Amino acid sequence: MVTPNNIKLLDNHHFLRQFVGISPSFRILRDNVWTEEKVDEFRQEFAKYSQWLIEHPEEIPKNIYRDIESVYKGVDKGTMRPDCKLFGSTTTLMPSGEEPLCYKMFTSDVEDVYDVDVYDKCHGCHINLFCEKGCYEQALKNGEPLEHVCSLYKIMFHYILLMDDKMKNNKMWQDITRSAIEWD
């Protein structure tokens, strides 16, 4: 998980590949822990990381493909990425044996009521289906999605589209994006 304390994406990628032998799956921590300075640092690091991936497409981690799919599904198909507890795609196993769909909601004191239209700031945003409007629990607690988290997703969206533009003639990239577009 990418937090303000581990933003060096390319370094993390190399470490995980070399020493752990896995392809990284970076996810943004969508809590109220980001500052403007850390968002700027993330922008610089994601720019560096995406440029490196353009030059080394064989190293593209699966989560980037997943984000590409999310861009196409959100923008072209109007479908929200299925990461949130609302879609039942994640489960947490608690020591008690319970399996809540979202650990944060399970341990939170906020009321679990979801209304996709509740956040006015999301209505005019062109990536609101890509970002899921931030973290569900944090948005309910804050009264709207967190501004810094919005900025992080806009950075990701920008560089994923840049990667798409730069790699549109790459066969591997075409196969991934084609499957994302054809998804129903």
KAVENRA-V320014 format. One record per pair of residues at least 6 apart in sequence whose ideal C-beta (glycine too) atoms are under 8 Angstrom apart, sorted by sequence separation. I is the first residue (numbers start at 0). J is the second residue. D is the distance in whole Angstrom. If there is no record, write none. Layout:
i = <I | I>
j = <J | J>
d = <D | D>
This chain:
i = <5 | 15 | 16 | 52 | 72 | 73 | 82 | 92 | 93 | 99 | 116 | 121 | 132 | 138 | 166 | 167 | 1 | 15 | 16 | 51 | 52 | 72 | 73 | 79 | 81 | 82 | 91 | 104 | 137 | 138 | 15 | 33 | 72 | 90 | 91 | 97 | 137 | 90 | 91 | 93 | 163 | 167 | 90 | 91 | 162 | 12 | 52 | 69 | 89 | 91 | 121 | 133 | 134 | 137 | 11 | 68 | 89 | 93 | 132 | 133 | 87 | 163 | 11 | 91 | 118 | 130 | 134 | 65 | 84 | 133 | 84 | 133 | 8 | 84 | 115 | 83 | 130 | 130 | 133 | 84 | 118 | 113 | 121 | 130 | 120 | 121 | 129 | 1 | 119 | 120 | 0 | 1 | 3 | 118 | 124 | 0 | 1 | 2 | 113 | 118 | 126 | 130 | 0 | 1 | 109 | 112 | 126 | 129 | 0 | 85 | 111 | 3 | 107 | 110 | 120 | 2 | 3 | 109 | 126 | 3 | 6 | 103 | 104 | 109 | 103 | 104 | 107 | 103 | 107 | 3 | 6 | 101 | 103 | 6 | 9 | 25 | 101 | 8 | 12 | 22 | 24 | 26 | 7 | 8 | 23 | 24 | 25 | 6 | 9 | 22 | 24 | 8 | 9 | 22 | 23 | 1 | 8 | 9 | 16 | 12 | 12 | 80 | 83 | 79 | 80 | 82 | 78 | 85 | 74 | 77 | 80 | 84 | 74 | 79 | 83 | 73 | 73 | 74 | 73 | 74 | 72 | 73 | 70 | 69 | 66 | 70 | 66 | 70 | 70 | 67 | 66 | 70 | 67 | 63 | 67 | 63 | 29 | 30 | 29 | 71 | 75 | 31 | 76 | 30 | 68 | 72 | 29 | 67 | 71 | 38 | 45 | 49 | 53 | 67 | 70 | 71 | 31 | 37 | 41 | 45 | 49 | 52 | 56 | 68 | 72 | 64 | 68 | 71 | 33 | 35 | 38 | 42 | 46 | 49 | 53 | 59 | 67 | 34 | 38 | 41 | 45 | 49 | 53 | 56 | 31 | 33 | 57 | 68 | 30 | 33 | 56 | 64 | 29 | 31 | 38 | 56 | 33 | 30 | 33 | 29 | 27 | 27 | 27 | 27>
j = <11 | 21 | 22 | 58 | 78 | 79 | 88 | 98 | 99 | 105 | 122 | 127 | 138 | 144 | 172 | 173 | 8 | 22 | 23 | 58 | 59 | 79 | 80 | 86 | 88 | 89 | 98 | 111 | 144 | 145 | 23 | 41 | 80 | 98 | 99 | 105 | 145 | 99 | 100 | 102 | 172 | 176 | 100 | 101 | 172 | 23 | 63 | 80 | 100 | 102 | 132 | 144 | 145 | 148 | 23 | 80 | 101 | 105 | 144 | 145 | 100 | 176 | 25 | 105 | 132 | 144 | 148 | 80 | 99 | 148 | 100 | 149 | 25 | 101 | 132 | 101 | 148 | 149 | 152 | 104 | 138 | 135 | 143 | 152 | 143 | 144 | 152 | 25 | 143 | 144 | 25 | 26 | 28 | 143 | 149 | 26 | 27 | 28 | 139 | 144 | 152 | 156 | 27 | 28 | 136 | 139 | 153 | 156 | 28 | 113 | 139 | 32 | 136 | 139 | 149 | 32 | 33 | 139 | 156 | 34 | 37 | 134 | 135 | 140 | 135 | 136 | 139 | 136 | 140 | 37 | 40 | 135 | 137 | 41 | 44 | 60 | 136 | 44 | 48 | 58 | 60 | 62 | 44 | 45 | 60 | 61 | 62 | 44 | 47 | 60 | 62 | 47 | 48 | 61 | 62 | 41 | 48 | 51 | 58 | 58 | 60 | 128 | 131 | 128 | 129 | 131 | 128 | 135 | 125 | 128 | 131 | 135 | 126 | 131 | 135 | 126 | 127 | 128 | 128 | 129 | 128 | 129 | 129 | 129 | 129 | 156 | 155 | 159 | 160 | 159 | 159 | 163 | 162 | 159 | 163 | 162 | 133 | 134 | 134 | 176 | 180 | 137 | 182 | 137 | 175 | 179 | 137 | 175 | 179 | 147 | 154 | 158 | 162 | 176 | 179 | 180 | 141 | 147 | 151 | 155 | 159 | 162 | 166 | 178 | 182 | 175 | 179 | 182 | 145 | 147 | 150 | 154 | 158 | 161 | 165 | 171 | 179 | 147 | 151 | 154 | 158 | 162 | 166 | 169 | 145 | 147 | 171 | 182 | 145 | 148 | 171 | 179 | 145 | 147 | 154 | 172 | 150 | 148 | 151 | 148 | 148 | 151 | 152 | 155>
d = <6 | 6 | 7 | 6 | 4 | 7 | 6 | 6 | 7 | 4 | 8 | 4 | 6 | 5 | 4 | 7 | 7 | 7 | 7 | 8 | 5 | 8 | 7 | 8 | 5 | 7 | 7 | 6 | 8 | 7 | 5 | 8 | 7 | 5 | 6 | 7 | 6 | 8 | 8 | 8 | 7 | 8 | 6 | 7 | 8 | 5 | 7 | 4 | 6 | 4 | 5 | 4 | 8 | 7 | 6 | 8 | 7 | 7 | 5 | 5 | 6 | 7 | 7 | 7 | 6 | 8 | 7 | 8 | 8 | 4 | 4 | 7 | 6 | 3 | 8 | 8 | 8 | 7 | 8 | 6 | 7 | 7 | 8 | 4 | 6 | 7 | 6 | 5 | 8 | 7 | 7 | 7 | 8 | 5 | 7 | 5 | 5 | 5 | 8 | 6 | 6 | 8 | 7 | 6 | 6 | 8 | 6 | 6 | 5 | 6 | 8 | 6 | 5 | 7 | 8 | 7 | 6 | 4 | 5 | 7 | 7 | 7 | 7 | 5 | 8 | 5 | 8 | 4 | 7 | 4 | 5 | 7 | 8 | 5 | 7 | 7 | 7 | 5 | 7 | 8 | 6 | 7 | 6 | 6 | 5 | 6 | 6 | 5 | 6 | 4 | 4 | 7 | 5 | 6 | 7 | 7 | 4 | 6 | 7 | 7 | 7 | 7 | 5 | 5 | 6 | 6 | 7 | 7 | 7 | 6 | 6 | 6 | 8 | 6 | 6 | 7 | 8 | 7 | 3 | 7 | 7 | 4 | 6 | 5 | 8 | 6 | 6 | 6 | 7 | 6 | 5 | 8 | 8 | 7 | 7 | 8 | 5 | 6 | 4 | 7 | 7 | 6 | 8 | 6 | 8 | 7 | 6 | 6 | 4 | 5 | 6 | 4 | 6 | 6 | 8 | 5 | 7 | 8 | 6 | 7 | 8 | 6 | 6 | 8 | 6 | 5 | 4 | 8 | 7 | 7 | 5 | 5 | 6 | 6 | 5 | 8 | 6 | 7 | 6 | 6 | 5 | 5 | 6 | 6 | 6 | 4 | 8 | 7 | 8 | 7 | 6 | 8 | 7 | 8 | 8 | 6 | 8 | 8 | 7 | 5 | 7 | 5 | 7 | 8>
